[in-house]
Amino acid sequence: MIIATAGHVDHGKTKLVEALSGIDTDRLPEEKQRGLTIDLGFAYVPQPGGGVLGFVDVPGHEKFIRNMVAGVTAIDFALVVVAADDGPMPQTREHLAILDLLGVRHGAVAITKADAVGGARIKEVEIAVRELLHGSGLAAAQMFALSAQTGAGVAALKAHLEQAAADLSAMPPSGNFRLAIDRVFSLTGAGLVVTGSVHSGQAALGDRLLLSPSGAEVRVRTIHVHDQKAEHARQGVRAAFNLAGPGARKSAIRRGDWLVHPDAHATSRRIDARIRVLPGEVKALKHETNAHLHLGALEAPCRIAILEGREIAPGESALVQIISERPITVHARDRLILRDQSARRTVAGGQVIDPFGPERGRARETRLAILQAMSGATPAAVLAALLPLSPGGLDLARFQLATNLSAVESAALFAEADMVMAGNATSLAGMAPDHWERLRAGIVAGLAEWHETNPETLGPNEFELRRGFAERPLSQLFNAAILELIERGDVRRAGTILHLPAHKAELAAVDHDLWRRIEPLMQAGELRPPVLWEIAPVLKIEVEKVERVLKRAAALGLAVQVTKNRFFLPAAVNRLAEIAEELAGESEDGLFLAAAYRDRSGIGRNLTIELLEYFDRTGLTQRHGPARRILGSAAALFGRFEKKD
C-alpha cells in the first residue's frame, strides 16, 4: 500500500514517517539545513505477510505544492497530519482539497505534537478537522492523537495502517503499463534511472517501453520495487527502473514524463474533462482562464475553455477543454488538478473524459452529448453509450488508446459489444447494427442517385460515393459494406468504379479503338505504367487525345487515375495496394515506411510518394508520423469483384 502524507508545513509529517518507518525521508542537503521538506521523500516498511507499507512524504510549504501533487497521484491511502498546537492551517485545507479532487477515498488523520497540549485542545482540533473532511472522500477517516517525539500513539496508528493495507487487497493490474516519472538521475556503473508510481498494468525485466511524450524507446535493465530488487513492477507500487537503449538519455527526460507500454503512448494538447471549482473560491472560473495543469507528476501551463456556458461558479462543475502549452501523455479517467496562473492557489480539479479533444466544434450539442456518453463509469458503459451516437462508426483503435485498454481487455470488450466490426488490429472500427443497415441502404441509394445524375458514366469510385454521406462513414466500415453488397449481388465493381447491376455504360467506338492501342502499353509497364507524354509519341497522337481517352476509361473502371499524368490498370493498382497491406502485416505495430514500400514494389522513390499519397486520399492508408498504417481494404477499394449472373 502506498501512503502519502498531507498537511501544513512544520506539522511533523517527516518526523511521523520516521517514527513509523525508522527512515528520515529528507534527502537533500538544503532540506537538512533548513529542516524543511522541499521535494518528495520515500520510506518503506516490509510487512510480515510479504507486503510493504510505502510512504511518500510530501512538502507542506505552499511554494512546493507542485511537488506535493506529484507525490499523491496513484496513492492508496492518505495520512493527513495536523499539529495539535496549530490546528488546521492553509496548506492543510489545500492538501485536503487536492486529495478530494484526486478521488482519494482511504485515509487517516494524525494529530501530532499531542504531548504539547491538553486533552481539551486535542478535542477542538479533532472537531475542526472533522468539519474540514465533511462531504469529502475522507469524511470517515479515523483520527489518532500522537507524538512522534515521545512515541505515544504511534503504535496504534501503525497497526491501523497495517490493517488498512490488509483490507485494501491489491487489485489485479489492468490496462497497459504506465509509470508517472517524478525523479530522473544517473548512477555510476548503472546509467539512467527513473522512479515513480505505477498507475496501470505491469512491466518486467527486458521489456521494451517508451518514454512519453517523446516516444523514445528504452529497455528495462533492472527494477526496484519499494527499494527491493524485483522481476516486475505492477499497478499500485512505487518503482525505480534502470533503463538502457538509445532513448535512455537524462537530458531528454523530465519530471512529468511517463514510462509506458508502446500501446499506452497517447499524447495530446487538448483534453476534454469535467472539473469542479473549489467551494472556497471567491470568484467564478471564467472562460479562457490561464492556469497550471497538474496530471500525474506533470505541471504544465494551460488554458481552460468552458464548454457549458462562460463561467463555473464556486462549488459547481462543468465540461471544459484544457489546452496545454506542450504535448502531454494522458488517458481517459486520469485525475487532474488546476492551479491559478501564478501557481499559488488550487482552483479546481476533475477527471479526463476524452484525451483527444477536437479543436473545432468542441462545444456543439452533438459533441457535448458524446462527452456525456464518454463519462460512463467503465469502458463497457462508454462503448455502449457511444455506438448509438456514432452514425459514421466508432474508431475502436482510438477508443482503445484513449481508455488504455490492453489488447486482451479490448478484444474481450469488443467481442461482447453489440456492433459490427471492420478493419485490422491497428485500425479497427465498430458500428451499431441499425447504423450498419442504414449504411448499406445508403450505398445503394447513393449509386441510384449517381446513375440518374450522371448516366454517361458507369458510376463513382468509393471515395466519391462516401463523400456524399452527411455523416461520412469510417473507411474501414464503408469498405466492408461495399464488399458485402458486392457478394450479395446488389452492387458491382469495375476496377475502382461502383455501379448497380442494371446500369451500363461503354466507351464510344472511336475511344474504344484508341483504348485498345493504349491498354497494351500500360500492361507492358506493369506496376510502373508510362505517363501521358510517353504514350503519345509511341501511338503518334496528341497528348490531349491520350488524356481524354484515359479519363473516359477511368470513368468506366477500365483505368485508375493516380496522378495528373499517370493512369494504371486496375489490376496493377490492386497489386500495389496489396504490397502496402503485406508490409503493414509484417510489422509489429502495423506501420510501414515509404522506403520499405519503394524497395518492395520496385517502382522508385518519386512514384512511391505519388502512389502512397493516392492511397491516403482513397482511404487505404493513413499517415502516422513518418510512417503509414492500413485503414481500408485493397480488395474492397481496388479488387475486381463481379457477381456473375
N, C-alpha and C positions, 0 to 999 in steps of 0.2 A: 504494500500500500504506500502510495506517495502522499506525504503530508506537507502542506505548505503553511508557513506561519503568516500571520497578517496582524497589523496593528501599528500604532503610532511609534515614532522614533523614541528611543530610550525607555521603552516599556518592558524591556527584558526578554525580547524574542531570542536573541543569540544565547544568552545565559540559560534560558529554559531549554533550548535544544541541546546545549552542552550538558545540562543536568540529566536530560533524558537519554542522551547517547554517549556522553563522555568525550565528545568531539567539539572543538572550537571551530565554528564554520567561518570565522573571519580569516581570510587567507591573504588579503592584500596588505602590503606594508602600511598604506595610508589608513586602512581600517584599524590596524593595530595601534597606530599613533593617535588617531582621533577617537578611538572607542566607538566608532560609528560604522554600521554596515552600509556599504556602498553598492556592492553587487551581490549576486546570488551566492549563497553558501550551501554546502551539502554535507549530510551526515547519514550514516546507515547503521541500523541495528539488526543483526541477524536474529531470527526467531527460532525457538526450539523445533517447530514443525517444518523448518526449511524455508520459510518466507523471510521477508526483510521489511522493516519499517524504514522507509526512505524519507528523510527530512529535507525540505527546501526552505532555507532561511532567507527571507526577503528583506530588503531595506525598508525602513519606515519613514525616512525623510521624504518630504514632498518633491525634492529635486530628483529623486531616484524612483519615482512611481513607474517609469517605463521599465525599469529592471524588475520591479515587483510584479507587473503584469506578465512579463516574460516567464517569471517563476511559477505563476499559479495556473498556467494553461495545462490542461490534461492531468490535473491532480485528482486524487480520490477523496481527499479529506482536508479540511481547513482547520488550523489551530489558531483561533483568534486570541490574541494576547492583549490584555488591558491591565495597566498598572493600578493597584488599589488606591494609591495616593492621588493620582491624576484623574482616574476615571476615563470615560470615552473622550477622545480628542479628535481634531480634524482628520488626521490620517486614519484613525480608527473607522470613522464614518466613510471615508473614501474607499478604504480597503474593503469594507463590508459591501459597499455598493458595487464594487468591481466583482467581488465573489458572486453576488446575486446575479449580475448581468452575465457572468460566465456560466451560470447554471449550476454552481456548486451546491449540492444538497446534503452533504455529510460533513459534520464538524463538531468541534468542542470549543469551549471558552476557558482560557486560563487567566484567572485574576492573580497577577503576580504581585510581589512585594507585600504579601499579606502579613508578614511579620512586622511591618512598619506601621500598621493601622489596627484599629479595634474592629470587633465584630459588626458594630453598627455601620461603620463605613463600608465594610465588605458588602453588607446587605444593600446599601444605597447603590453601590456600583453594579451589583447583580441586577437590580431593578432597572437601572439606566441602560445596561446592555440589553436586557430583555426587550425593552421598548424599541431599541435600535433594530433588533432582529425581527420584530413583529412583521409578519407578512412576507418575510424572505424565505429562501430555501433552508436557512439555518435557524428558523424560529424555535425548533425543538432541541437545539444543541444543549448538551449538558454542561454545567459550569463547575469549575474546580478552583477553589482558593488555595494558593500555594506560595512557597518561597523557594526560588532557585538557590538563594544564598544559604538557607539552613537545610533545605531538602524536604521540609514539611509539605505534604500533599503531592509531591512529585510521583511517588509510587502509585498513588491512586489514579493519577492521570495516565501514567504509563500503562497500567493494567487496562484502563478504558480504551486506549489506543490499540493495544494488542487484541482486545475483544472485537473492536471495530474492524480490524484487519481480517479477523477470522470470519466475521459476519459478511463483510464485503468480498465474498469469494470471487476470485478472478474470472472475468468473462472470457470465453474463447476469443482469440483475436479475429477481427473481421476487417474486411477491406484490404487494400494494398498497403504496403509498409510506408509509413510517413514518420519522420522524426523532425521536430522543430529544433533547429540548431540555436543554442544560446551561448555556446563557447566554442572558440576555434583557437588551436595552438599547435605548436610543433614540439616534438620530443626528440632529443638526440638519439639516433640509432633506430627510431621508430617511424618518424615522419609526421604526417598530418593527423591530427586527432580532432574530431568534432564531438560535442556532447549535447544532450537534450532529452526531452521527454518524447516517448514513442506514442503517437496519437492513434495509430491504427496498424493492423497487420503485424507481420513479423519478418525479420531478416536474419540470415545465417552467415557463417564464415564462408568466404568465397563468392558471395552473391555480387552481382554487378548491379549497381544502383546509379541513380542520377542525382547530381546537385541541382536543386531547383530554386530560382527560375532560370539559371544559366543553361541547364541541360547537359553540363559536363559529366562524362561517365567516369565512375570510380569503381574500385573493387574493395570489398571488405577484407582487410588483413587480419585484424583481431577485434574482439568485442569484450567490453567490460560492462556488466550489469550490476548496479549498486556496489561498485568498487571491487567486484569479483570477476575473474575471467569466465567467459561464457561461450557456448557454441552458437547461441542465437539470442536475440532481443525481441520481445513481443510487446504488444499493446499494453500500456499501463505501467511501464517501468521507466526509470532513468537509465540511460546507457551512454557509453563512450565508444566511438568507432574509430579505429585506426585504419586510414584509407590509403590506397595506392592507386596508381594509374595516371594517365596524362592530365586528368581533371583535378587531381589532388594537389592544388596549389593554395596556400593560405591566403595569398593576395587576392584570390578570386572569390573568396567566401567571406560572408559577414553574418553577424547575429541577425536572425530573422529569415535566413535562407532555410531550405529544407533538404533533408536527405531522403530520397523517395525511390520506391519501385518504379521502373520505367512507365508502367501503366497509370501511375499517380502523378505524372508530370503535367499538371494543369496550371497554366499561367494566364493571368488576366490583369486588366487595369480597371475594368468596370464590374462592380459586384452589386447585384440586387439583393437587398436584405430587408428584414423587418427589425427596426430598432425601437427602443423605448428611452425617452428622455427622463433623466432622474427627477423625482418629485421635488427635490430641493433646489432645482434651478430657478433663478429669478425671472428669466425671460424665456419665451418660446424659441425653439430652434428654427432658424429661418432657412428658406430655400437657397441653395448655392453657398452655404456656410463653409468656410475653410476650417479644417480640423486636422487632428493627427489620428491615424488608424493604428490600432494595436490588434494583431492577429497572430496567434502562436507566439513566437519570440520577436516578431516583426514590429517595427514602428516606421510608419511612412506618412508623409504629408498627403492630404486628400481633400476632396471637395464633396459635399453632401447635396445631392439633388433629391428633393422630396417629390415622390410620385403621386401622393394623395394630398392635394391642397398645396399651400405655400408655406406652412409652418407646422411645427409639432409642439403642443403645449406641454409644460412640465407634467410628468406622470403619464403622458399619453404615448401611444405607439403608432407607427405608420410605416408604409413601404417606402424605401429610398433606394437610390443608386449611389454607391460610393465610388468616386473616380480617383484612383490612386495616381500619384505623380510618376510612379515607376511600376513595372510589371511585378506582380506578386503571385505566390503559389497559394491556391485556395480551393476549397471544395464545399459543396452544399452541406449545411448544418454545422459548419465551423462557427464558433463563437467569436465575437469581436467587441472591442472597446473603442469608444471615440472620445478623445480629449480635445480641449479647445485649441485654437490656433497657436497659442503660446505654449501649449503642452503643460499647463499648470493646473488644469481642472478637468476632472472626468465629467462629461456632459450626457453621455448616452452609451448604449451598448445593445447588442442583439445577436441575431443569428443569420448566417448567409443562406439565402434561398436559391439563387442562381449565380454561380461564379462567373458566368459568361453573359453579363448584361449587355443588351443591344445599345448602340449609340443613337439610333433613330427609333421613334415610336415607343420609347420606354414608358410613357405614361398613358398610352392608348387604353381604352377599355378592354380590348382583346388581350393586351399584354398584362394588364392587372389581373384579369381572370386567370391567365396562365400562372402568374406568381401565386395567386391564391391556391391553385391546384398543386403547385410545387411546394406548398407549405405543409404538406402531409407529414405525418409522424414517421413513416417508413418509406423506403424506396418503392415497395409494392403499392402503397397507397398513392404515392405521387404518380406512378406509372398509370394506374387505373384512372386517375383523375385527368391526366394529360391526354390520353388517347382520344377521348371524345372531342377535345378542343383542338385537335390537330388534323384537319381535313386533308392536308397535304402529306401527312405522315409524320412520324417522330424519328429523329436521328438517335437511334439506340446507342451507337458508339459514343456520341457526345453525352447522352444520358449516363452511360456507364462511367465516363471520365468525370463528369460533374459530381456524381454521387460516390465516387471512389469505390465502386463495387469491383471485387476481384473477378477474374474470368469465370471461376466456378460459381460464384454468387450470382453473377449476371445471367449465366446460362440457365441456372435453376429458376430465376425470377422470370426470364423471358419465356421459358417453356411453359410456365403456369399461366401466363397472361393470355387474355382473350384478344388475340391480334394476329394479323397476317404479317410475316416477316420476309424480307428480301435483302440481298447484299451478301457481303462476306464478313469475316470476323472484325475487320478494321473499318467497315462502312455499313454496318447492319442498320436497317430501318424497319419500323413497325407501323401498322395502320389498323385502326379499329375495323371490324368486319363490315359495318354499314358504310363507312367511308370507302372501303375497298370495292363494294358493289357499285357505289356511285362513280368511282374512278373508271371502272371497266365500261359502264354505260356511257360515261362522258367521252371516252376514247372513240367509241362507235359513233356517237352523235357528232363529235368534232370532225371525224372523217366525212360523214354525210354532208355536213355544212361546207367543208372544203371542196368537195366534189361539185356541189351546187354553185359555189362562187368561182371555182377555177376548173371548169370542165375540160379545158385543153391539156391540163397536167394530170399525171397519174395519181398524185397525192403529195402530202407533205412528208418531210423527214420527221424523225422522232422529236428533234429539238423544236421544230416549227409547231408541231402538234401540241407539245407540252406547254409551249409559251402561251397558248390560247386559254389555259385554265386560270380562273381568277385566283384560286389557291393553288399555286404551282406545286404539283406533287414532287416528292423527292425522286431523283432519277432512278434509284435502286428499285423503288416500288413501281414506277412507271414502266421500267424495263420488264419487270416481272409480269405486269398486267398485259403488256403487249405480247409477250411470249405465250401467255395463257390463251389470249384471244386468237393468236395465230394457230395454236394447236387445236383449238376448238373449231377453226374454220371461219370465225367471224371476221377476221382481218387477214389480209395477205401482205406480203412484203416482196418488193423487187429492189434488190440492193439495199439502199438506205431509205427507200420510199415506201410508205404505208398506204394501203388503199382497201376499200371494201371489195369483196369478191365480184360484185356486179359491175364495178366501174372499170372501163377500159380506156386506154389512150395509146397512140402509136406515133412514131416519127413519120413525118411526111416523106414521100417517095424520094425526093431529092436529098433530104437529110439522111435518110436511111442508107442511100448509096454511099455517101461520104463517110458515114459512121462505119460501114463495113470495111472501109480502107483505113480508118483511124484505129479501130479496135486491135488489129494485129500488132501495130506498133506499140500499143500500151501493154499487150500481152508479152511482147518481147522484152519490155523494160521490167517486167515482173514487179518487184517491190519498189523500184525506182523508175517509174514511167517518165517519158520525155515531157518537157514543158511545151507550151503552145508554139514558141518560136523554133523549137527543134522539130516539131511535127510538120509545120507549114512548108519548109523547103523540100522535105522528102516527098510530099504529095504535090508540090509545085502549085500551092494555092495560098491565098492571103491568110495571115494570122487571124483576122477578124472572122473569116468563114469557119476556121477550126474552132474558135472560141464559141461561135453561135451554135454549132452542131453539138459540141460537148456540153454546153449548158442545157440544150434541149434533151440530150441523152441523160444528163443528170436528173432532170425533172421527171424522167420516166424510170429512174432507178437503174439505168444501164451503166452509169458512171457516177463517181463521187468527187465533187469539187472540194479539195483540201485547202488550196491557196488560190490566189487570183489567177495564177498562170499554170497550175498543175492539177490535173484530174487523174484519178485512179480508177481501176476496175473494182467493183465491189468485193471480189474475192481477195484482191491484194490488201484492201483496207481491213477486211476481216482478219487476214493473217497477221497484219501489223498490230491490230488490236489484241490478238491472242498472245503475241510476244509480250506486250505490256502486262497482260494477266499472268503469264508464266513468270516474269521477273518478280512481280509482286508476291506471287505464291511461293517463290523460293526464298524470300527474305523473312526473317523472324518478325519484323514489325510491319510487314505488308507494304513497305515503301521501296521505291527504286529510283535511281538517278538517271539523268539523261545520258550520261556517258555509258552506263551499262546498257541502255537501250540502243545507243548507236552501235556499240560493239556486237550486240546480239543480232540486230537487224541487218547491219552492214550497209545502211543507207547514207552514211555520212553525217557530219555534225549539223550542217545547216538544215537539211531536210528533216533530221530528227527533231530539231527545235520546232519547225513549222508543223510537223505532224503531231507532236505532243500538245502544242497549243490548240490544234484542231480537236484532239481528244478531250482537252479541258472544256472547250466550247460545247461539245456534244454531250458532256456528262459522263464519259467513260472514265476519265481521270480527274483528280483534283490536286492542285499544288499543296505541298506541305513543306514549307521552307524551301530548301534546295531540291527536295525530292517530290515524288508524286505517289498517290495511292489510287487504287481502283475504286470507283464509285458504281459505275454501271456494269453492263454485261456486253462482251463482244458479240455474243450470239444474238442478243436482243437488238443491239444497235446496228450491226453490220452483216449479220449472217443472212444467207439466202434461205428463207423458210417459205415454202409454198404448200398450202394444204391442197392435196390433189383431189379432184372430183372423182 
